[in-house]
């Protein structure tokens, strides 16, 4: 099971409004693609909603992080307002199983690009979030993505995540240190 000690970095700030994260995942390109595009799998590591199906189509992201912890843990007070919130997103680029680019928070906080590269039986996932305009910026989005990608990594490896919110709080500090370095 993942806990605060298994958080993986780096998070790299590549522009004033953009961050990039990389993970090598224990799954095939096709499996990782399904976890990005199919809502029933995506909700296990990020957000559910509806499937992302094709370029120039819309889909929804449902913010319900209760699915991310194996234990029954409450939402932290500062995130409770987002529970159950749905964002309408658009698919910008859709090239199965190698490239998915979508809007984020209805496009209000830019775009997220997921690039997949085969590495034998594993897959390198490169996530680039650009166009971040939120005042919380790279650190907040970096810690969020770092936490969610850690959950994806654990799920694909057949392991669990005891407490997502504990993982996320540790990730905030680790990402702050990485971005300040």
Secondary structure as a PSIPRED ss2 file (coil, helix, strand):
# PSIPRED VFORMAT (PSIPRED V4.0)

   1 X C   1.000  0.000  0.000
   2 X E   0.000  0.000  1.000
   3 X C   1.000  0.000  0.000
   4 X H   0.000  1.000  0.000
   5 X H   0.000  1.000  0.000
   6 X H   0.000  1.000  0.000
   7 X C   1.000  0.000  0.000
   8 X C   1.000  0.000  0.000
   9 X C   1.000  0.000  0.000
  10 X C   1.000  0.000  0.000
  11 X E   0.000  0.000  1.000
  12 X E   0.000  0.000  1.000
  13 X E   0.000  0.000  1.000
  14 X E   0.000  0.000  1.000
  15 X E   0.000  0.000  1.000
  16 X C   1.000  0.000  0.000
  17 X C   1.000  0.000  0.000
  18 X E   0.000  0.000  1.000
  19 X E   0.000  0.000  1.000
  20 X E   0.000  0.000  1.000
  21 X E   0.000  0.000  1.000
  22 X E   0.000  0.000  1.000
  23 X E   0.000  0.000  1.000
  24 X E   0.000  0.000  1.000
  25 X E   0.000  0.000  1.000
  26 X C   1.000  0.000  0.000
  27 X C   1.000  0.000  0.000
  28 X C   1.000  0.000  0.000
  29 X H   0.000  1.000  0.000
  30 X H   0.000  1.000  0.000
  31 X H   0.000  1.000  0.000
  32 X H   0.000  1.000  0.000
  33 X H   0.000  1.000  0.000
  34 X H   0.000  1.000  0.000
  35 X H   0.000  1.000  0.000
  36 X H   0.000  1.000  0.000
  37 X H   0.000  1.000  0.000
  38 X C   1.000  0.000  0.000
  39 X H   0.000  1.000  0.000
  40 X H   0.000  1.000  0.000
  41 X H   0.000  1.000  0.000
  42 X H   0.000  1.000  0.000
  43 X C   1.000  0.000  0.000
  44 X C   1.000  0.000  0.000
  45 X C   1.000  0.000  0.000
  46 X C   1.000  0.000  0.000
  47 X C   1.000  0.000  0.000
  48 X E   0.000  0.000  1.000
  49 X E   0.000  0.000  1.000
  50 X C   1.000  0.000  0.000
  51 X C   1.000  0.000  0.000
  52 X C   1.000  0.000  0.000
  53 X C   1.000  0.000  0.000
  54 X C   1.000  0.000  0.000
  55 X C   1.000  0.000  0.000
  56 X C   1.000  0.000  0.000
  57 X C   1.000  0.000  0.000
  58 X E   0.000  0.000  1.000
  59 X E   0.000  0.000  1.000
  60 X E   0.000  0.000  1.000
  61 X E   0.000  0.000  1.000
  62 X E   0.000  0.000  1.000
  63 X C   1.000  0.000  0.000
  64 X C   1.000  0.000  0.000
  65 X H   0.000  1.000  0.000
  66 X H   0.000  1.000  0.000
  67 X H   0.000  1.000  0.000
  68 X H   0.000  1.000  0.000
  69 X C   1.000  0.000  0.000
  70 X C   1.000  0.000  0.000
  71 X C   1.000  0.000  0.000
  72 X C   1.000  0.000  0.000
  73 X C   1.000  0.000  0.000
  74 X C   1.000  0.000  0.000
  75 X C   1.000  0.000  0.000
  76 X C   1.000  0.000  0.000
  77 X H   0.000  1.000  0.000
  78 X H   0.000  1.000  0.000
  79 X H   0.000  1.000  0.000
  80 X H   0.000  1.000  0.000
  81 X H   0.000  1.000  0.000
  82 X H   0.000  1.000  0.000
  83 X C   1.000  0.000  0.000
  84 X C   1.000  0.000  0.000
  85 X C   1.000  0.000  0.000
  86 X E   0.000  0.000  1.000
  87 X E   0.000  0.000  1.000
  88 X E   0.000  0.000  1.000
  89 X E   0.000  0.000  1.000
  90 X E   0.000  0.000  1.000
  91 X E   0.000  0.000  1.000
  92 X E   0.000  0.000  1.000
  93 X E   0.000  0.000  1.000
  94 X E   0.000  0.000  1.000
  95 X E   0.000  0.000  1.000
  96 X C   1.000  0.000  0.000
  97 X C   1.000  0.000  0.000
  98 X C   1.000  0.000  0.000
  99 X E   0.000  0.000  1.000
 100 X E   0.000  0.000  1.000
 101 X E   0.000  0.000  1.000
 102 X E   0.000  0.000  1.000
 103 X E   0.000  0.000  1.000
 104 X C   1.000  0.000  0.000
 105 X C   1.000  0.000  0.000
 106 X C   1.000  0.000  0.000
 107 X C   1.000  0.000  0.000
 108 X C   1.000  0.000  0.000
 109 X C   1.000  0.000  0.000
 110 X C   1.000  0.000  0.000
 111 X E   0.000  0.000  1.000
 112 X E   0.000  0.000  1.000
 113 X E   0.000  0.000  1.000
 114 X E   0.000  0.000  1.000
 115 X E   0.000  0.000  1.000
 116 X E   0.000  0.000  1.000
 117 X E   0.000  0.000  1.000
 118 X E   0.000  0.000  1.000
 119 X E   0.000  0.000  1.000
 120 X C   1.000  0.000  0.000
 121 X C   1.000  0.000  0.000
 122 X E   0.000  0.000  1.000
 123 X E   0.000  0.000  1.000
 124 X E   0.000  0.000  1.000
 125 X E   0.000  0.000  1.000
 126 X E   0.000  0.000  1.000
 127 X E   0.000  0.000  1.000
 128 X E   0.000  0.000  1.000
 129 X E   0.000  0.000  1.000
 130 X E   0.000  0.000  1.000
 131 X C   1.000  0.000  0.000
 132 X C   1.000  0.000  0.000
 133 X C   1.000  0.000  0.000
 134 X C   1.000  0.000  0.000
 135 X C   1.000  0.000  0.000
 136 X C   1.000  0.000  0.000
 137 X H   0.000  1.000  0.000
 138 X H   0.000  1.000  0.000
 139 X H   0.000  1.000  0.000
 140 X H   0.000  1.000  0.000
 141 X H   0.000  1.000  0.000
 142 X H   0.000  1.000  0.000
 143 X H   0.000  1.000  0.000
 144 X H   0.000  1.000  0.000
 145 X H   0.000  1.000  0.000
 146 X H   0.000  1.000  0.000
 147 X H   0.000  1.000  0.000
 148 X H   0.000  1.000  0.000
 149 X H   0.000  1.000  0.000
 150 X H   0.000  1.000  0.000
 151 X H   0.000  1.000  0.000
 152 X H   0.000  1.000  0.000
 153 X H   0.000  1.000  0.000
 154 X H   0.000  1.000  0.000
 155 X H   0.000  1.000  0.000
 156 X H   0.000  1.000  0.000
 157 X C   1.000  0.000  0.000
 158 X C   1.000  0.000  0.000
 159 X C   1.000  0.000  0.000
 160 X C   1.000  0.000  0.000
 161 X E   0.000  0.000  1.000
 162 X C   1.000  0.000  0.000
 163 X C   1.000  0.000  0.000
 164 X H   0.000  1.000  0.000
 165 X H   0.000  1.000  0.000
 166 X H   0.000  1.000  0.000
 167 X H   0.000  1.000  0.000
 168 X H   0.000  1.000  0.000
 169 X H   0.000  1.000  0.000
 170 X H   0.000  1.000  0.000
 171 X H   0.000  1.000  0.000
 172 X H   0.000  1.000  0.000
 173 X H   0.000  1.000  0.000
 174 X H   0.000  1.000  0.000
 175 X H   0.000  1.000  0.000
 176 X H   0.000  1.000  0.000
 177 X H   0.000  1.000  0.000
 178 X H   0.000  1.000  0.000
 179 X H   0.000  1.000  0.000
 180 X H   0.000  1.000  0.000
 181 X C   1.000  0.000  0.000
